[in-house]
Amino acid sequence: MKGRARSIRTDRRYALLALYQFDSGLAGDLEAVRAALESIDELGDDGEGVDLSLASARVEARDPERLAARAAEIDAGLALASLVWEFRHDADRAVRPYTADWPVHRQPVLDRNALRLGWYGFTHAGDPPALAIDEAIELAKTFSTEKSGAFVNAVLDRVAKESSGSDAGGAEPVR
């Protein structure tokens, strides 16, 4: 089970990196994004070694079994990213009431895509809200700014409470 949980986490990491590519216009099509993800060295738990511009990534010989497993993780990450990207406008509308001071176009690219990924997890993928939110927080803390985890937590927690009907006192914006 731990191996599968780690794989799901890795799938989400690849999904976030693919969403970064989609959102920042760094790649023109899905195959370009796949090539960029394949050029990243192993994705560690702390995100170290990940060059989001992918300009300096180097390719090393790897074990064929690991290459196949990594290709499956990248495929799963790309599939998830494609679904999240398809619903990005819905996700952006869902977080808008809670981000009045930080509209989507002003949010760091990784933060807004962590929000989208978390939102998609509990609204469309069947993830329990706590799990989807925790994963989004960890991704934001790993790949974005020092304050990103708290921002993602506050926003997604409010969106989840609103969508479940257990609103905790109204739509206070995150400041």
PyMOL commands that set and color helices and strands:
alter all, ss='L'
color gray80, all
select helices_A, chain A and resi 2-24+30-38+64-86+88-98+104-106+109-123+129-143+148-164
alter helices_A, ss='H'
color red, helices_A
deselect
rebuild
show_as cartoon
